[in-house]
Amino acid sequence: MGLVGESLVELGLPPALASTILLALSTVAAAATLAIGLAMQDVIKNLVAGVFIYTDKPFRTGFQDDIDRATDIILEAARATEGILDEPEPSVKLVEINEASFGLQSRVWIRRGTGVVALGRLMGTGATFVPGSIP
């Protein structure tokens, strides 16, 4: 019965009643432990997530300067290329970005045949750039 059970018997309780009380106390203690564990589950998850957020370095794209520089290079090349019209102006659009690269799509107007103006797409402008790699 153990130390607590023997103490209850010494207090004058019959051994059967002391065993019943111990069983009830252990059941209540187990239920309380389970309830506390379930209640603390979200608290512990949030604590661990907070530690990871605090220790991880923030995600930075670092691409804006490279995007601007690549856009300028593409537009300069389009303006310098014979056959590409000034009006409407050549344009460059950001079509994709992720943590390692970005994709640009340029559009230019060219004259085709007897004065028909067609939209040309330079699809080769989607490339992988390393931040700071454009001179």
Contacts in CASP RR format, 6 or more apart in sequence:
PFRMAT RR
TARGET T0000
AUTHOR 0000-0000-0000
METHOD contacts of the structure
MODEL  1
MGLVGESLVELGLPPALASTILLALSTVAAAATLAIGLAMQDVIKNLVAG
VFIYTDKPFRTGFQDDIDRATDIILEAARATEGILDEPEPSVKLVEINEA
SFGLQSRVWIRRGTGVVALGRLMGTGATFVPGSIP
1 9 0 8 1.000
1 15 0 8 1.000
1 18 0 8 1.000
1 19 0 8 1.000
1 22 0 8 1.000
4 22 0 8 1.000
5 18 0 8 1.000
5 19 0 8 1.000
5 22 0 8 1.000
8 17 0 8 1.000
8 18 0 8 1.000
8 21 0 8 1.000
8 22 0 8 1.000
9 15 0 8 1.000
9 18 0 8 1.000
13 21 0 8 1.000
59 99 0 8 1.000
61 97 0 8 1.000
61 99 0 8 1.000
61 131 0 8 1.000
62 131 0 8 1.000
63 97 0 8 1.000
63 102 0 8 1.000
63 129 0 8 1.000
63 131 0 8 1.000
65 131 0 8 1.000
65 132 0 8 1.000
66 102 0 8 1.000
66 129 0 8 1.000
66 131 0 8 1.000
66 132 0 8 1.000
66 133 0 8 1.000
66 134 0 8 1.000
67 94 0 8 1.000
67 102 0 8 1.000
67 104 0 8 1.000
69 134 0 8 1.000
70 92 0 8 1.000
70 102 0 8 1.000
70 104 0 8 1.000
70 125 0 8 1.000
70 127 0 8 1.000
70 129 0 8 1.000
70 134 0 8 1.000
71 92 0 8 1.000
71 104 0 8 1.000
73 134 0 8 1.000
74 90 0 8 1.000
74 92 0 8 1.000
74 104 0 8 1.000
74 106 0 8 1.000
74 122 0 8 1.000
74 125 0 8 1.000
75 90 0 8 1.000
75 92 0 8 1.000
75 106 0 8 1.000
78 84 0 8 1.000
78 90 0 8 1.000
78 106 0 8 1.000
78 108 0 8 1.000
78 122 0 8 1.000
79 86 0 8 1.000
79 90 0 8 1.000
81 108 0 8 1.000
83 110 0 8 1.000
83 111 0 8 1.000
84 90 0 8 1.000
84 108 0 8 1.000
84 109 0 8 1.000
84 110 0 8 1.000
85 108 0 8 1.000
85 109 0 8 1.000
85 110 0 8 1.000
85 111 0 8 1.000
85 117 0 8 1.000
87 109 0 8 1.000
88 109 0 8 1.000
90 106 0 8 1.000
90 107 0 8 1.000
90 108 0 8 1.000
90 109 0 8 1.000
91 106 0 8 1.000
91 107 0 8 1.000
92 104 0 8 1.000
92 105 0 8 1.000
92 106 0 8 1.000
92 107 0 8 1.000
92 125 0 8 1.000
93 104 0 8 1.000
93 105 0 8 1.000
93 106 0 8 1.000
93 107 0 8 1.000
94 102 0 8 1.000
94 103 0 8 1.000
94 104 0 8 1.000
95 103 0 8 1.000
95 104 0 8 1.000
95 105 0 8 1.000
95 126 0 8 1.000
96 102 0 8 1.000
96 103 0 8 1.000
96 126 0 8 1.000
97 103 0 8 1.000
100 128 0 8 1.000
101 127 0 8 1.000
101 128 0 8 1.000
101 129 0 8 1.000
102 126 0 8 1.000
102 129 0 8 1.000
103 125 0 8 1.000
103 126 0 8 1.000
103 127 0 8 1.000
104 125 0 8 1.000
104 126 0 8 1.000
104 127 0 8 1.000
105 121 0 8 1.000
105 122 0 8 1.000
105 123 0 8 1.000
105 125 0 8 1.000
105 126 0 8 1.000
106 121 0 8 1.000
106 122 0 8 1.000
106 125 0 8 1.000
107 119 0 8 1.000
107 120 0 8 1.000
107 121 0 8 1.000
107 122 0 8 1.000
108 119 0 8 1.000
108 120 0 8 1.000
108 122 0 8 1.000
109 117 0 8 1.000
109 118 0 8 1.000
109 119 0 8 1.000
109 120 0 8 1.000
110 117 0 8 1.000
110 118 0 8 1.000
110 120 0 8 1.000
111 117 0 8 1.000
112 118 0 8 1.000
END
